[in-house]
Amino acid sequence: MARSKFLVAALAAASLWTSSASATVLDNVKQRGVLNCGTDNTAPGFGYLNTRTGKIEGLDADFCRAMAAAVLGDAGKVNFVVVTDKSRFNALQTGQVDVVFAHTTIKPVRESAVGIDFLPINFYDGTGMMVKSASGVKSVAELDGATVCTTQGSGTEATLAAFVRQRGFKTTKVLTFENLEKLFGALQSDRCNAMSTDKSALAAWRGNSAKPDDYTILPETLNKSPFAGFVVANDSRWRNVLRWATFALFQAEEWDITSANLAERLKDDSAFVQKFLGVKDGFGKDFGVSDDFVASMIKSVGNYGEIYDRNLGPKTPYFIDRVGTPNAMWTKGGAEYSPPWN
Amino acid sequence: MTTQIAEYHGITPVRRRLRIASRWLLQAAIVIVAAALVIWLGVAVREALARKGIQFSFGYLGNVANFSLSEGLVLSREGSWLVLEGFSPSHSNLQALLAGLWNSLKVALSAIVLCTMFGTLVGIGRLSTNWLVRNLCFGLVECVRNTPLLIQIVFWYFAVVLRSPPANAAANWFGGLLASRAGVFFPGLVIHDSAGFASWGLLATVFAAAAACVVLRGRRSRLILLAVTILALIATVIVGFPLGLDLPVATRFGARGGFALSPEMTALLLAIVVNSSAYVAEIVRGAIESLPKGQWEASASLGLSRPHTLRDIILPQVFRIVLPSLANRYISLTKDTSLGIAIGFPDLFNVYGTVSNQTGRNLEGVVIVMLTYLTLSWIISASVNAVNAHVNGRGMR
């Protein structure tokens, strides 16, 4: 027993060394020729395993593919590593993955104590509550005395405690489950009067249930949950490539460069677009990737709008409307915004 | 010791001393090297973490937790008093972990007592002469031992406990017990604030006398103690009884008042008790079968019936044999409580996860949790060893 613990510790120490031995993750990834990308496999619309196709699908999964296209020139060169809410930070620190996209909320403690750096926000979500329609509850104000359930590892636990205190509820119970599946099971069997997590996940589980009308998502939003990918701290070279690759997806939507019209946009005579797509004097070289890194992302996964529509658009069971939310393009009153590319 | 004495026999005292000294030196050297390795590893890990910009410190334990737990008691200071109270978000992270530990122990200790009793019965049942009883016990043991505990826990929770009537149609038994999906509510004891020191003192006397009555041998002392108990009880009622009954009342989302056993605790306890009982049953059965057949035959020739033989001849001997194996079982059982997170039970491991996520201090949390479980295992092992030394003392076997 003691010996095995010792071995584990030694291995952990060794892995910390090996991962800190090289200067930047970017070189490692290029040398390896494949991107190890951490993502969830149980979050419909973000990162989940489609049992029909056997592929991991979702907004987060597409971001993994886009990053592989940017760094390695091929969206297929991704090795998906499944991470849980709990393991996602450790997987990065021990060098198991190069980057994580797993519907992770940006929080100060994660950049101060955990030792990671966040990429730009790629989805704006908020904490919500879902109840059974049969309960007749129409607003969170009616939940005094109810049992509210959530999952561990999200930001929701702290949100709920603050919510109960603010409202002055006396006898509200908060239960914490291991994962969304058990959480939804507890709501189904009436152990919980309400389940609380990010609204996107609520919509997904409601959409996936046998009778979505049995469940009602309450209108209130309890807290902000901006999602972003993240990389290991203190590696600006690696972080900056992915940061600007993310911005490029936004910029491409703003300039209406899509996977469909990419061929003709490559012939665009605007100097900005030419530089952006790497036709002439691109940005890639100084970032340490090829000049056409934006073009190869658009070619394989499309711009941000396309990624959003494919995974969360009206044709999916998990439809989350962009109009009037921060997820809309900044030109349409939203918060999706790229710094200028010139 | 005896081997050493044999080894040092027939050599000069000086040489013997030298030999003993060299042994000590060698052992000390091994200990020093091991300690140095551990320290070196710790420093190395710490440096590697520092390179990644991660600091290792336990300062976060004093910070306010800011999350809720569904159950769990903490010790907190009120002036100069230490009081037990329910955990609330304004308590510190350390208190959250203690509340988690409290919950783990609550399940572990109840399960240890229950699985020993239930497991012994099943173990005897496996050797029953009745076909039905024997095969029922066999079936139970086989089912339980051949499926993963995690699945059993989830089964008990979702398929058994949460199938009880919903909160608004709670089954009301015996006027006081309410069973519903929101938990099992017993009539609780309430402490009246008006009670004075006198009545508390008398109540303590009642308990002490009753306990002594059970423990002490000898009829006269027992009778005296019984009389003391009854007299003290009567006196408490006259002075003002400090305890009262609090009956649970059904509300919109569950029940209020009384003493509640949450569905999570109920399911986890059921799962662990049933699971461990199967293992205890096998331990007991093996021990019974390992006793010489002559024991049964001898007691039968004395005219003792089978139940009598079991109670007075077999089980006392079995109890001595099984102690070390039971200790192992108790240790596994205690570690099994950490599976409670699957059904939302706020045990130590569950709370550690929440604290780590809120504070970003994962490594420190892992260290604390590992050391805690290690300490618990040691305590269980030491207590069983003490009992073992007591019952298998010199001249007992």
Interface residues (C-beta under 8 A of the other chain):
Chain A: K5 F6 A9 A10 A12 A13 L16 W17 S20 D85 K86 F89 N90 Q93 V109 R110 S112 A113 V114 G115 G145 A146 T147 C149 Q152 G153 S154 E157 A158 L160 A161 A162 V164 R165 T171 K173 V174 L175 T176 F177 E178 K182 G185 A186 S189 D190 R191 N193 V232 A233 N234
Chain B: V38 L41 A44 V45 A48 L49 R51 K52 G53 I54 Q55 Y60 N66 F67 S68 L69 S70 P89 V154 F158 L162 R163 P166 A167 R181 A182 T251 R252 F253 G254 R256 P263 E264 I341 A342 I343 G344 P346 N350 G353 T354 S356 N357 Q358 T359 G360 R361 N362 M370
